[in-house]
Amino acid sequence: MQQAVRVMRAIRMREFGPSSVLRLQTDVPVPSPNDKEVLIRVRACGVNPVDTYIRTGTHTRRPELPWTPGGDVAGTVESVGRSISSFKAGDRVYTALAEGGYAEFVCVAHDRVFTLPAQLDFPQGAALGVPYFTAYRALVQKAATRPGETVLIHGASGGVGIALCQMARALGTRVIGTAGSPEGLELVAKHGAHSTFNHREDGYVGRIQELCPRGVDVVFEMLANVNLPSDLKLLGQNGRVVIIGCRGAVEMNPRETLLRELHVMGVSLFNCNAEERQESAAALRAGVESGWLRPAVGSRIPLEEAARAHDEIISSSPTLGKMVLTM
């Protein structure tokens, strides 16, 4: 007798375009792991702005269609490939830089799967991958931020911003964070910022300059197309701007970089190798054990409303914590 095929619910897109291309499909076959993969029963999946850029077809990554977004999964191991000895059925895990997480099950390469600390629940686990791996890459692996430096985190109330606040504070830097609402400012202060500023208020750049007359050492930028020119004015000697997010072109004067020998760099997790991912995971595990790493989960949206999640995450509304899809 032929064995029945297991099916699952999953978000599938068959063309690039607006959020409406994200459709819930209820009869998608449950995948089977190859020798080096782990099959995960998804409990929660993070929603990241990069998911929306890829969906539109304007990102440098253009996956083959049909495609299921979602790289930040938290759940339990359902089964493992024959070559896998590091995980077993029932283990609590999370992923970073996976693919296909907007679904009830997903197969992930073993080197992108990590043990979920017991102190975190599944929505918090879904808030780890892209936000915290990006924060570590930006803060440590790229900007080489040192204790005693002053950092400015633009858009600090979102998933990456909160991760940067916690990580930069634990590193021993002076942390300045911006957000777009009183609730956001309160969240940013709660998660490590020494000083906060509302980036929707006129004159906030001048107030940061008054606070830091010698300039800040590093700016972590979530919206470079809006803020990059003012970021350069805020930096001190040998300052660095780390671009994490950008939604368009920007006009700037390169002369701003000359006398202070400023550096402008971009960060992309897609360039991470396996060794760097393991380094990041080890740092995050230590952060959880030490108590300073506490993912802030914001909106929890049902899987079938993934299109709404995509609209909300790139809206002009203030961001508060990490948005996750629940199963």
Backbone as CSV, one residue per row, in Angstrom:
resi,resn,N_x,N_y,N_z,CA_x,CA_y,CA_z,C_x,C_y,C_z
1,MET,0.848,-1.191,0.000,0.000,0.000,0.000,0.887,1.246,0.000
2,GLN,0.561,2.206,-0.848,1.358,3.417,-0.948,1.140,4.285,0.281
3,GLN,2.248,4.782,0.863,2.159,5.603,2.056,1.622,6.991,1.703
4,ALA,0.706,7.506,2.550,0.124,8.822,2.310,1.192,9.905,2.446
5,VAL,1.110,10.895,1.590,2.055,12.006,1.620,1.617,13.002,2.682
6,ARG,2.514,13.343,3.587,2.208,14.354,4.593,2.208,15.730,3.950
7,VAL,1.224,16.533,4.306,1.147,17.881,3.760,1.135,18.893,4.912
8,MET,1.393,20.134,4.557,1.486,21.195,5.557,0.954,22.494,4.978
9,ARG,0.764,23.456,5.848,0.439,24.805,5.413,1.745,25.566,5.198
10,ALA,1.789,26.365,4.145,2.981,27.164,3.855,2.576,28.375,3.020
11,ILE,3.319,29.439,3.176,3.152,30.616,2.319,3.990,30.411,1.066
12,ARG,3.363,30.543,-0.083,4.073,30.372,-1.355,3.865,31.606,-2.221
13,MET,4.898,32.005,-2.921,4.753,33.060,-3.929,5.220,32.517,-5.273
14,ARG,4.409,32.747,-6.287,4.690,32.237,-7.628,5.111,33.336,-8.592
15,GLU,5.186,34.555,-8.093,5.680,35.682,-8.878,6.203,36.735,-7.915
16,PHE,7.074,37.601,-8.406,7.558,38.712,-7.603,6.546,39.847,-7.668
17,GLY,6.447,40.601,-6.569,5.500,41.696,-6.597,5.113,42.168,-5.213
18,PRO,3.926,42.787,-5.086,3.465,43.313,-3.801,3.136,42.194,-2.825
19,SER,2.763,42.569,-1.621,2.514,41.569,-0.576,1.415,40.583,-0.954
20,SER,0.546,40.973,-1.866,-0.559,40.094,-2.262,-0.089,38.826,-2.974
21,VAL,1.188,38.772,-3.407,1.678,37.546,-4.044,1.923,36.441,-3.016
22,LEU,1.915,36.793,-1.740,2.093,35.800,-0.681,0.760,35.101,-0.432
23,ARG,0.679,33.833,-0.775,-0.576,33.075,-0.655,-0.383,31.871,0.252
24,LEU,-1.380,31.622,1.093,-1.356,30.442,1.953,-1.780,29.222,1.142
25,GLN,-0.944,28.189,1.145,-1.257,26.932,0.474,-1.317,25.841,1.538
26,THR,-2.370,25.042,1.514,-2.603,24.069,2.594,-2.215,22.642,2.240
27,ASP,-1.731,22.425,1.032,-1.428,21.056,0.604,0.008,20.902,0.124
28,VAL,0.931,21.665,0.731,2.339,21.578,0.356,2.945,20.336,1.008
29,PRO,3.609,19.477,0.238,4.223,18.283,0.837,5.269,18.647,1.896
30,VAL,5.273,17.935,2.998,6.305,18.129,4.018,7.631,17.658,3.440
31,PRO,8.667,18.487,3.481,9.948,18.088,2.866,10.651,17.004,3.669
32,SER,11.556,16.307,3.014,12.380,15.285,3.667,13.822,15.762,3.693
33,PRO,14.500,15.639,4.836,15.877,16.137,4.914,16.847,15.251,4.150
34,ASN,17.820,15.894,3.504,18.891,15.097,2.910,19.891,14.733,4.004
35,ASP,21.012,14.128,3.631,21.963,13.621,4.621,22.460,14.689,5.585
36,LYS,22.542,15.951,5.136,23.132,17.006,5.960,22.113,18.059,6.382
37,GLU,20.837,17.696,6.384,19.793,18.638,6.749,19.046,18.200,8.005
38,VAL,18.360,19.179,8.603,17.507,18.951,9.760,16.089,19.381,9.395
39,LEU,15.113,18.504,9.631,13.714,18.863,9.422,13.171,19.425,10.724
40,ILE,12.668,20.661,10.666,12.200,21.365,11.859,10.695,21.570,11.782
41,ARG,10.008,21.249,12.878,8.600,21.636,13.022,8.595,23.081,13.521
42,VAL,8.118,23.985,12.705,8.207,25.413,12.991,7.148,25.823,14.014
43,ARG,7.595,26.516,15.052,6.678,27.074,16.049,6.505,28.577,15.868
44,ALA,7.554,29.237,15.396,7.502,30.670,15.117,8.569,30.996,14.085
45,CYS,8.314,32.044,13.305,9.276,32.452,12.275,9.355,33.969,12.244
46,GLY,10.566,34.501,12.294,10.757,35.935,12.253,10.461,36.520,10.879
47,VAL,9.967,37.755,10.881,9.729,38.505,9.648,10.782,39.610,9.585
48,ASN,11.518,39.661,8.488,12.596,40.640,8.332,12.343,41.523,7.116
49,PRO,12.771,42.788,7.170,12.605,43.652,5.995,13.175,43.058,4.718
50,VAL,14.304,42.309,4.840,14.904,41.737,3.634,13.943,40.773,2.941
51,ASP,13.043,40.126,3.701,12.043,39.250,3.084,11.192,40.036,2.086
52,THR,10.853,41.277,2.450,10.002,42.082,1.568,10.762,42.526,0.332
53,TYR,12.052,42.812,0.480,12.843,43.241,-0.680,12.986,42.092,-1.683
54,ILE,13.248,40.894,-1.178,13.364,39.737,-2.064,12.028,39.463,-2.745
55,ARG,10.937,39.607,-1.998,9.599,39.347,-2.551,9.295,40.242,-3.752
56,THR,9.749,41.500,-3.702,9.451,42.415,-4.794,10.271,42.125,-6.051
57,GLY,11.368,41.373,-5.882,12.225,41.100,-7.033,13.289,42.157,-7.255
58,THR,13.386,43.134,-6.345,14.362,44.214,-6.506,15.666,43.947,-5.766
59,HIS,15.702,42.896,-4.966,16.910,42.554,-4.214,17.898,41.830,-5.127
60,THR,19.180,41.840,-4.734,20.181,41.127,-5.538,19.917,39.623,-5.557
61,ARG,19.246,39.103,-4.520,18.870,37.690,-4.505,17.513,37.532,-5.169
62,ARG,17.451,36.678,-6.164,16.193,36.365,-6.839,16.008,34.848,-6.834
63,PRO,15.339,34.324,-5.814,15.193,32.867,-5.707,14.312,32.302,-6.806
64,GLU,14.478,31.023,-7.050,13.613,30.351,-8.008,12.195,30.273,-7.446
65,LEU,11.228,30.415,-8.322,9.823,30.356,-7.934,9.254,28.983,-8.265
66,PRO,8.259,28.526,-7.506,7.653,29.161,-6.331,8.612,29.167,-5.149
67,TRP,8.428,30.168,-4.285,9.362,30.384,-3.181,8.600,30.662,-1.896
68,THR,9.142,30.171,-0.782,8.606,30.447,0.551,9.635,31.247,1.323
69,PRO,9.304,32.473,1.765,10.263,33.274,2.527,10.479,32.709,3.930
70,GLY,11.384,33.354,4.653,11.554,33.050,6.069,12.847,32.368,6.417
71,GLY,13.769,33.097,7.076,15.049,32.514,7.439,15.254,32.302,8.922
72,ASP,14.402,32.936,9.747,14.579,32.881,11.196,13.498,32.012,11.830
73,VAL,13.781,30.748,11.978,12.813,29.778,12.484,13.183,29.367,13.904
74,ALA,12.167,29.116,14.718,12.376,28.454,16.008,11.348,27.342,16.121
75,GLY,11.786,26.185,16.592,10.874,25.052,16.698,11.572,23.848,17.269
76,THR,11.051,22.676,16.930,11.619,21.422,17.425,12.045,20.545,16.257
77,VAL,13.097,19.788,16.472,13.597,18.890,15.431,12.602,17.750,15.241
78,GLU,12.188,17.559,14.000,11.276,16.465,13.653,12.070,15.226,13.267
79,SER,13.108,15.412,12.442,13.996,14.317,12.040,15.282,14.916,11.498
80,VAL,16.296,14.073,11.339,17.602,14.555,10.861,18.111,13.633,9.761
81,GLY,18.998,14.187,8.928,19.632,13.398,7.886,20.598,12.380,8.461
82,ARG,20.992,11.430,7.658,21.815,10.308,8.135,23.189,10.730,8.625
83,SER,23.698,11.857,8.143,25.039,12.299,8.544,25.033,13.192,9.784
84,ILE,23.855,13.468,10.337,23.739,14.430,11.430,23.757,13.709,12.780
85,SER,24.712,14.083,13.628,24.763,13.542,14.982,24.623,14.626,16.047
86,SER,24.628,15.903,15.630,24.596,17.012,16.587,23.187,17.354,17.054
87,PHE,22.164,16.847,16.344,20.777,17.099,16.732,19.991,15.799,16.672
88,LYS,18.893,15.764,17.445,18.008,14.588,17.437,16.573,15.066,17.525
89,ALA,15.650,14.185,17.217,14.225,14.530,17.266,13.855,15.053,18.651
90,GLY,13.099,16.136,18.669,12.654,16.735,19.917,13.497,17.889,20.407
91,ASP,14.715,18.063,19.873,15.571,19.172,20.300,14.924,20.515,19.947
92,ARG,15.069,21.479,20.852,14.624,22.850,20.584,15.743,23.583,19.855
93,VAL,15.419,24.195,18.716,16.439,24.811,17.881,15.947,26.132,17.303
94,TYR,16.905,26.901,16.802,16.585,28.081,15.999,17.522,28.101,14.807
95,THR,17.208,28.919,13.810,18.020,28.974,12.600,18.444,30.404,12.298
96,ALA,19.452,30.517,11.465,19.886,31.806,10.935,20.215,31.607,9.465
97,LEU,19.688,32.493,8.628,19.947,32.437,7.187,19.460,31.137,6.558
98,ALA,18.328,30.656,7.046,17.695,29.510,6.402,16.793,30.028,5.282
99,GLU,15.907,29.202,4.792,14.967,29.605,3.747,13.744,28.712,3.845
100,GLY,12.577,29.309,3.615,11.354,28.518,3.612,10.658,28.429,4.956
101,GLY,10.932,29.384,5.857,10.411,29.299,7.216,8.966,29.689,7.409
102,TYR,8.337,30.307,6.403,6.918,30.650,6.528,6.101,29.389,6.239
103,ALA,6.262,28.386,7.055,5.632,27.090,6.828,5.619,26.313,8.132
104,GLU,4.867,25.227,8.164,4.789,24.415,9.379,5.997,23.497,9.557
105,PHE,6.693,23.181,8.450,7.920,22.398,8.502,8.912,23.002,7.512
106,VAL,10.194,22.871,7.852,11.218,23.355,6.931,12.473,22.519,7.108
107,CYS,13.166,22.238,6.000,14.463,21.566,6.024,15.560,22.623,5.975
108,VAL,16.537,22.486,6.873,17.600,23.485,6.981,18.948,22.779,7.050
109,ALA,19.936,23.312,6.342,21.301,22.779,6.420,21.774,22.798,7.867
110,HIS,22.438,21.744,8.287,22.786,21.570,9.702,23.641,22.694,10.250
111,ASP,24.476,23.349,9.388,25.354,24.403,9.891,24.652,25.750,10.023
112,ARG,23.338,25.771,9.766,22.527,26.968,9.991,21.489,26.730,11.093
113,VAL,21.656,25.628,11.822,20.761,25.262,12.924,21.547,25.325,14.226
114,PHE,20.924,25.899,15.261,21.604,26.094,16.539,20.650,25.747,17.681
115,THR,21.200,25.296,18.783,20.391,24.932,19.942,19.753,26.173,20.554
116,LEU,18.449,26.108,20.779,17.730,27.224,21.389,17.899,27.148,22.910
117,PRO,18.487,28.176,23.520,18.672,28.137,24.979,17.345,27.958,25.706
118,ALA,17.401,27.216,26.812,16.184,26.916,27.573,15.516,28.170,28.113
119,GLN,16.288,29.258,28.267,15.737,30.492,28.829,14.810,31.222,27.862
120,LEU,14.817,30.838,26.581,14.041,31.553,25.564,12.889,30.702,25.060
121,ASP,11.729,31.346,24.799,10.613,30.628,24.198,10.744,30.680,22.676
122,PHE,9.794,30.072,21.965,9.935,29.977,20.508,9.843,31.337,19.815
123,PRO,8.896,32.229,20.171,8.920,33.546,19.535,10.227,34.289,19.763
124,GLN,10.806,34.175,20.955,12.108,34.797,21.191,13.191,34.139,20.342
125,GLY,13.104,32.830,20.178,14.053,32.133,19.321,13.964,32.600,17.882
126,ALA,12.732,32.885,17.429,12.539,33.377,16.062,13.048,34.806,15.902
127,ALA,13.326,35.474,17.010,13.853,36.834,16.976,15.376,36.864,17.020
128,LEU,16.023,35.704,17.058,17.476,35.655,17.202,18.220,35.784,15.886
129,GLY,17.864,34.980,14.891,18.680,34.779,13.697,19.202,36.037,13.037
130,VAL,18.469,36.600,12.123,18.934,37.763,11.375,19.227,38.958,12.285
131,PRO,18.351,39.312,13.243,18.653,40.495,14.061,19.956,40.387,14.850
132,TYR,20.133,39.301,15.589,21.299,39.208,16.461,22.571,38.833,15.697
133,PHE,22.454,38.005,14.669,23.634,37.710,13.859,24.084,38.964,13.106
134,THR,23.121,39.766,12.638,23.462,41.025,11.977,24.131,41.979,12.955
135,ALA,23.572,42.069,14.164,24.144,42.974,15.163,25.578,42.583,15.494
136,TYR,25.821,41.300,15.677,27.176,40.853,16.010,28.129,41.114,14.845
137,ARG,27.665,40.817,13.632,28.529,41.047,12.467,28.857,42.533,12.335
138,ALA,27.849,43.386,12.503,28.055,44.821,12.356,28.946,45.379,13.465
139,LEU,28.660,45.010,14.706,29.341,45.582,15.866,30.764,45.078,16.010
140,VAL,30.953,43.768,15.846,32.238,43.139,16.160,33.031,42.786,14.904
141,GLN,32.402,42.027,14.001,33.160,41.506,12.869,33.505,42.571,11.841
142,LYS,32.683,43.612,11.703,32.949,44.642,10.691,33.442,45.957,11.291
143,ALA,32.696,46.533,12.250,33.087,47.833,12.794,34.205,47.727,13.822
144,ALA,34.479,46.513,14.326,35.510,46.308,15.347,35.359,47.304,16.497
145,THR,34.128,47.431,16.969,33.812,48.386,18.033,34.541,48.006,19.317
146,ARG,35.056,49.020,20.017,35.851,48.781,21.218,35.162,49.345,22.458
147,PRO,35.392,48.740,23.617,34.868,49.304,24.861,35.323,50.751,25.023
148,GLY,34.423,51.595,25.523,34.741,52.999,25.711,34.345,53.882,24.547
149,GLU,34.066,53.306,23.379,33.623,54.115,22.241,32.148,54.501,22.415
150,THR,31.737,55.503,21.643,30.347,55.942,21.630,29.704,55.494,20.333
151,VAL,28.562,54.812,20.436,27.861,54.335,19.243,26.478,54.959,19.179
152,LEU,26.028,55.227,17.969,24.676,55.723,17.707,23.945,54.672,16.896
153,ILE,22.797,54.234,17.392,21.996,53.221,16.712,20.720,53.883,16.215
154,HIS,20.615,54.054,14.904,19.422,54.641,14.302,18.349,53.561,14.145
155,GLY,17.119,53.869,14.499,16.058,52.872,14.416,16.272,51.770,15.428
156,ALA,16.585,52.165,16.659,17.024,51.199,17.659,15.894,50.387,18.272
157,SER,14.635,50.709,17.965,13.524,49.980,18.583,13.095,48.750,17.792
158,GLY,13.711,48.496,16.635,13.411,47.297,15.851,14.230,46.112,16.314
159,GLY,14.080,44.994,15.610,14.768,43.768,16.013,16.280,43.900,16.035
160,VAL,16.867,44.422,14.961,18.322,44.594,14.913,18.751,45.680,15.893
161,GLY,17.967,46.741,15.989,18.313,47.837,16.888,18.371,47.416,18.339
162,ILE,17.374,46.647,18.786,17.375,46.154,20.163,18.584,45.253,20.397
163,ALA,18.870,44.378,19.426,20.036,43.501,19.547,21.309,44.320,19.680
164,LEU,21.445,45.380,18.894,22.631,46.227,18.967,22.726,46.949,20.306
165,CYS,21.588,47.440,20.818,21.601,48.115,22.116,22.136,47.183,23.200
166,GLN,21.594,45.978,23.244,22.018,45.022,24.273,23.491,44.658,24.117
167,MET,23.888,44.398,22.886,25.249,43.924,22.621,26.268,45.031,22.858
168,ALA,25.952,46.245,22.397,26.884,47.357,22.559,27.032,47.734,24.031
169,ARG,25.942,47.676,24.779,26.011,47.971,26.215,26.863,46.925,26.930
170,ALA,26.662,45.643,26.572,27.448,44.578,27.196,28.926,44.694,26.848
171,LEU,29.223,45.252,25.665,30.611,45.404,25.239,31.328,46.515,25.996
172,GLY,30.548,47.433,26.583,31.169,48.520,27.327,31.241,49.828,26.581
173,THR,30.347,50.020,25.594,30.319,51.285,24.869,29.278,52.217,25.478
174,ARG,29.353,53.474,25.093,28.310,54.451,25.422,27.281,54.376,24.301
175,VAL,26.039,54.063,24.629,25.027,53.745,23.628,23.993,54.873,23.518
176,ILE,23.835,55.371,22.289,22.791,56.344,21.972,21.845,55.676,20.984
177,GLY,20.546,55.745,21.249,19.572,55.111,20.370,18.498,56.076,19.932
178,THR,18.016,55.920,18.693,16.891,56.721,18.231,15.694,55.820,17.953
179,ALA,14.513,56.404,18.098,13.263,55.712,17.788,12.248,56.777,17.392
180,GLY,11.070,56.329,16.924,10.099,57.279,16.394,8.857,57.471,17.227
181,SER,8.868,56.997,18.467,7.699,57.146,19.331,8.138,57.097,20.781
182,PRO,7.316,57.633,21.700,7.658,57.531,23.129,7.801,56.080,23.580
183,GLU,6.939,55.199,23.055,7.038,53.786,23.411,8.346,53.188,22.922
184,GLY,8.746,53.571,21.728,10.011,53.087,21.189,11.201,53.564,21.994
185,LEU,11.176,54.831,22.400,12.269,55.374,23.202,12.364,54.659,24.543
186,GLU,11.215,54.363,25.134,11.212,53.641,26.403,11.795,52.240,26.234
187,LEU,11.435,51.576,25.124,11.957,50.233,24.863,13.468,50.261,24.661
188,VAL,13.947,51.249,23.919,15.373,51.366,23.637,16.160,51.589,24.934
189,ALA,15.644,52.455,25.794,16.306,52.699,27.081,16.302,51.445,27.944
190,LYS,15.204,50.720,27.915,15.091,49.491,28.710,16.124,48.461,28.281
191,HIS,16.489,48.465,27.005,17.398,47.440,26.491,18.831,47.928,26.312
192,GLY,19.196,49.019,26.993,20.621,49.323,27.070,21.087,50.700,26.675
193,ALA,20.248,51.514,26.029,20.723,52.830,25.593,20.892,53.768,26.784
194,HIS,22.024,54.458,26.823,22.249,55.469,27.856,21.450,56.738,27.566
195,SER,21.334,57.093,26.289,20.608,58.293,25.868,19.723,57.940,24.684
196,THR,18.556,58.580,24.582,17.633,58.302,23.477,17.158,59.608,22.850
197,PHE,16.859,59.552,21.550,16.377,60.713,20.813,15.289,60.268,19.842
198,ASN,14.268,61.107,19.688,13.188,60.824,18.743,13.597,61.349,17.371
199,HIS,13.812,60.436,16.414,14.279,60.870,15.098,13.175,61.492,14.242
200,ARG,11.971,61.585,14.780,10.892,62.286,14.070,10.809,63.758,14.482
201,GLU,11.590,64.141,15.476,11.556,65.522,15.958,12.617,66.362,15.261
202,ASP,12.246,67.595,14.898,13.203,68.511,14.303,14.313,68.826,15.303
203,GLY,15.523,68.884,14.813,16.637,69.304,15.644,17.282,68.211,16.461
204,TYR,16.861,66.963,16.276,17.443,65.909,17.111,18.931,65.692,16.789
205,VAL,19.328,65.901,15.530,20.738,65.736,15.165,21.593,66.747,15.921
206,GLY,21.124,67.981,16.016,21.858,69.001,16.752,21.990,68.660,18.226
207,ARG,20.959,68.048,18.783,21.020,67.684,20.203,22.018,66.545,20.441
208,ILE,22.146,65.643,19.469,23.169,64.591,19.589,24.560,65.218,19.502
209,GLN,24.726,66.205,18.636,26.021,66.885,18.518,26.385,67.600,19.820
210,GLU,25.391,68.183,20.480,25.644,68.833,21.766,26.070,67.813,22.818
211,LEU,25.460,66.629,22.771,25.799,65.579,23.723,27.192,65.025,23.463
212,CYS,27.583,64.977,22.189,28.878,64.385,21.802,29.670,65.404,20.976
213,PRO,30.230,66.424,21.606,30.915,67.482,20.847,32.113,66.989,20.040
214,ARG,32.715,65.882,20.448,33.846,65.329,19.689,33.386,64.319,18.643
215,GLY,32.086,64.100,18.550,31.527,63.174,17.574,31.396,61.773,18.119
216,VAL,30.574,60.966,17.464,30.419,59.564,17.850,31.415,58.718,17.049
217,ASP,31.685,57.542,17.558,32.671,56.674,16.897,32.058,55.801,15.819
218,VAL,30.855,55.277,16.076,30.214,54.382,15.101,28.723,54.709,15.033
219,VAL,28.209,54.785,13.814,26.768,54.904,13.590,26.291,53.621,12.915
220,PHE,25.269,52.998,13.488,24.647,51.827,12.880,23.340,52.297,12.244
221,GLU,23.264,52.177,10.940,22.233,52.853,10.165,21.253,51.875,9.525
222,MET,19.965,52.006,9.866,18.919,51.152,9.322,18.237,51.747,8.097
223,LEU,18.421,53.042,7.852,17.748,53.714,6.739,18.702,54.728,6.127
224,ALA,19.710,54.217,5.440,20.799,55.059,4.946,20.324,56.087,3.930
225,ASN,19.307,55.771,3.161,18.840,56.715,2.142,18.259,57.984,2.761
226,VAL,17.908,57.936,4.033,17.392,59.114,4.734,18.480,59.779,5.575
227,ASN,19.282,58.984,6.264,20.135,59.520,7.330,21.618,59.649,7.010
228,LEU,22.100,59.056,5.926,23.546,59.009,5.717,24.217,60.382,5.717
229,PRO,23.683,61.407,5.066,24.368,62.712,5.096,24.544,63.263,6.512
230,SER,23.504,63.136,7.348,23.629,63.630,8.721,24.509,62.707,9.555
231,ASP,24.535,61.417,9.235,25.430,60.493,9.947,26.878,60.947,9.819
232,LEU,27.276,61.348,8.620,28.661,61.766,8.399,29.007,62.988,9.236
233,LYS,28.052,63.880,9.428,28.290,65.082,10.233,28.431,64.750,11.717
234,LEU,27.842,63.629,12.148,27.864,63.259,13.564,29.137,62.521,13.974
235,LEU,29.890,62.014,13.010,31.057,61.189,13.334,32.264,62.016,13.742
236,GLY,33.043,61.442,14.654,34.323,62.033,15.020,35.453,61.461,14.180
237,GLN,36.683,61.770,14.562,37.856,61.303,13.811,37.856,59.785,13.684
238,ASN,38.102,59.289,12.460,38.127,57.850,12.161,36.793,57.150,12.465
239,GLY,35.726,57.910,12.413,34.403,57.331,12.661,33.958,56.409,11.555
240,ARG,33.008,55.533,11.899,32.511,54.550,10.934,30.986,54.608,10.865
241,VAL,30.458,54.540,9.659,29.031,54.320,9.451,28.866,52.900,8.939
242,VAL,28.029,52.119,9.627,27.755,50.750,9.210,26.326,50.711,8.685
243,ILE,26.184,50.478,7.384,24.865,50.499,6.756,24.254,49.099,6.838
244,ILE,23.145,49.020,7.568,22.431,47.757,7.740,21.180,47.720,6.879
245,GLY,20.569,48.884,6.655,19.357,48.949,5.847,19.341,50.189,4.984
246,CYS,18.746,50.060,3.786,18.648,51.183,2.850,17.514,50.888,1.882
247,ARG,16.698,51.896,1.586,15.549,51.688,0.703,15.572,52.581,-0.527
248,GLY,16.747,53.047,-0.898,16.812,53.882,-2.090,18.133,54.607,-2.179
249,ALA,18.241,55.493,-3.184,19.469,56.250,-3.413,19.544,57.430,-2.452
250,VAL,20.761,57.956,-2.312,20.978,59.106,-1.433,22.061,59.983,-2.040
251,GLU,21.935,61.294,-1.846,22.960,62.224,-2.308,23.780,62.666,-1.110
252,MET,25.082,62.541,-1.215,25.972,62.914,-0.118,27.195,63.608,-0.687
253,ASN,27.914,64.328,0.186,29.131,65.006,-0.209,30.326,64.214,0.314
254,PRO,31.066,63.526,-0.545,32.214,62.724,-0.090,33.267,63.536,0.649
255,ARG,33.262,64.861,0.452,34.231,65.706,1.141,34.113,65.574,2.657
256,GLU,32.908,65.217,3.136,32.689,65.031,4.561,33.610,63.944,5.142
257,THR,34.045,63.024,4.299,34.834,61.887,4.798,36.332,62.183,4.884
258,LEU,36.793,63.293,4.304,38.225,63.479,4.091,38.997,63.823,5.358
259,LEU,38.735,64.986,5.949,39.564,65.455,7.054,39.504,64.532,8.265
260,ARG,38.328,63.938,8.510,38.206,63.041,9.660,38.459,61.578,9.282
261,GLU,38.782,61.331,8.022,39.089,59.982,7.523,37.991,58.988,7.945
262,LEU,36.792,59.274,7.504,35.631,58.468,7.876,35.527,57.222,7.004
263,HIS,34.844,56.215,7.520,34.647,54.960,6.807,33.142,54.693,6.681
264,VAL,32.712,54.329,5.483,31.324,53.925,5.252,31.350,52.483,4.758
265,MET,30.679,51.593,5.472,30.711,50.177,5.100,29.313,49.576,5.161
266,GLY,29.093,48.554,4.369,27.824,47.837,4.388,27.972,46.489,5.057
267,VAL,26.852,45.955,5.510,26.831,44.653,6.172,25.753,43.786,5.522
268,SER,26.111,42.575,5.169,25.147,41.611,4.630,25.443,40.239,5.197
269,LEU,24.460,39.647,5.854,24.646,38.312,6.411,24.851,37.259,5.335
270,PHE,24.420,37.545,4.118,24.578,36.570,3.045,26.054,36.308,2.738
271,ASN,26.947,37.184,3.220,28.383,36.978,3.038,29.019,36.193,4.171
272,CYS,28.239,35.854,5.196,28.756,35.118,6.359,29.173,33.710,5.954
273,ASN,30.336,33.267,6.428,30.703,31.875,6.214,30.349,31.047,7.452
274,ALA,30.530,29.742,7.370,30.122,28.852,8.461,30.863,29.168,9.756
275,GLU,32.144,29.492,9.655,32.928,29.808,10.852,32.400,31.070,11.532
276,GLU,32.066,32.078,10.744,31.528,33.321,11.310,30.151,33.101,11.937
277,ARG,29.353,32.229,11.342,28.043,31.932,11.944,28.216,31.234,13.289
278,GLN,29.150,30.297,13.377,29.386,29.609,14.634,29.909,30.576,15.696
279,GLU,30.768,31.494,15.298,31.265,32.513,16.217,30.111,33.361,16.757
280,SER,29.217,33.771,15.858,28.059,34.571,16.266,27.179,33.799,17.238
281,ALA,26.901,32.539,16.913,26.043,31.719,17.770,26.643,31.547,19.156
282,ALA,27.962,31.382,19.225,28.626,31.229,20.520,28.500,32.511,21.345
283,ALA,28.642,33.660,20.690,28.502,34.935,21.392,27.079,35.125,21.904
284,LEU,26.093,34.730,21.109,24.694,34.862,21.534,24.394,33.931,22.701
285,ARG,24.893,32.718,22.633,24.684,31.773,23.737,25.256,32.333,25.034
286,ALA,26.440,32.922,24.958,27.048,33.524,26.141,26.215,34.691,26.647
287,GLY,25.629,35.444,25.718,24.788,36.565,26.120,23.546,36.132,26.860
288,VAL,22.925,35.050,26.391,21.741,34.512,27.075,22.131,34.015,28.466
289,GLU,23.244,33.290,28.546,23.685,32.741,29.830,24.050,33.851,30.816
290,SER,24.598,34.962,30.303,24.984,36.072,31.168,23.795,36.946,31.558
291,GLY,22.715,36.864,30.773,21.505,37.596,31.110,21.298,38.891,30.362
292,TRP,22.275,39.336,29.542,22.077,40.602,28.851,21.334,40.450,27.534
293,LEU,21.278,39.252,26.983,20.590,39.045,25.708,19.149,38.618,25.982
294,ARG,18.207,39.501,25.642,16.789,39.242,25.866,16.015,39.735,24.644
295,PRO,15.720,38.857,23.676,14.993,39.305,22.489,13.655,39.935,22.864
296,ALA,13.379,41.090,22.267,12.109,41.783,22.493,11.168,41.464,21.337
297,VAL,10.145,40.667,21.599,9.181,40.279,20.567,8.068,41.314,20.526
298,GLY,7.788,41.828,19.341,6.718,42.797,19.166,5.453,42.121,18.678
299,SER,5.076,42.390,17.439,3.851,41.826,16.872,3.977,40.329,16.655
300,ARG,2.907,39.597,17.007,2.812,38.160,16.727,1.628,37.970,15.795
301,ILE,1.930,37.566,14.567,0.921,37.539,13.499,0.759,36.109,13.005
302,PRO,-0.486,35.627,12.833,-0.695,34.254,12.344,-0.096,34.052,10.953
303,LEU,0.344,32.833,10.677,0.973,32.503,9.402,0.143,32.963,8.212
304,GLU,-1.175,32.753,8.285,-2.023,33.072,7.139,-2.092,34.571,6.846
305,GLU,-1.589,35.407,7.759,-1.607,36.849,7.541,-0.209,37.381,7.225
306,ALA,0.591,36.571,6.554,1.959,36.965,6.215,1.986,38.229,5.358
307,ALA,1.019,38.387,4.476,0.990,39.584,3.627,0.838,40.841,4.488
308,ARG,-0.015,40.784,5.490,-0.170,41.926,6.400,1.133,42.206,7.137
309,ALA,1.827,41.144,7.539,3.114,41.316,8.221,4.104,42.059,7.330
310,HIS,4.136,41.715,6.045,5.050,42.389,5.122,4.698,43.862,4.962
311,ASP,3.414,44.167,4.928,3.002,45.567,4.819,3.388,46.353,6.066
312,GLU,3.191,45.746,7.220,3.438,46.461,8.473,4.919,46.691,8.731
313,ILE,5.768,45.732,8.348,7.182,45.855,8.717,7.892,46.950,7.924
314,ILE,7.350,47.344,6.771,7.982,48.424,6.010,7.128,49.686,6.013
315,SER,6.105,49.726,6.870,5.274,50.914,6.975,6.020,51.998,7.740
316,SER,5.433,53.180,7.767,6.056,54.297,8.489,5.740,54.265,9.976
317,SER,4.955,53.280,10.416,4.625,53.189,11.832,5.866,52.832,12.642
318,PRO,5.992,53.366,13.858,7.165,53.047,14.688,7.275,51.552,14.951
319,THR,8.508,51.039,14.895,8.759,49.626,15.136,9.034,49.394,16.615
320,LEU,8.399,48.348,17.161,8.608,48.009,18.568,8.927,46.528,18.673
321,GLY,10.202,46.194,18.730,10.599,44.805,18.865,10.527,44.043,17.560
322,LYS,10.698,42.736,17.663,10.775,41.849,16.512,9.405,41.286,16.155
323,MET,9.041,41.370,14.885,7.780,40.805,14.398,7.978,39.336,14.069
324,VAL,7.048,38.477,14.532,7.148,37.047,14.244,5.813,36.523,13.741
325,LEU,5.888,35.486,12.896,4.718,34.719,12.487,4.588,33.525,13.416
326,THR,3.367,33.236,13.820,3.126,32.064,14.672,2.336,31.040,13.891
327,MET,2.548,29.772,14.235,1.915,28.697,13.487,0.602,28.255,14.118
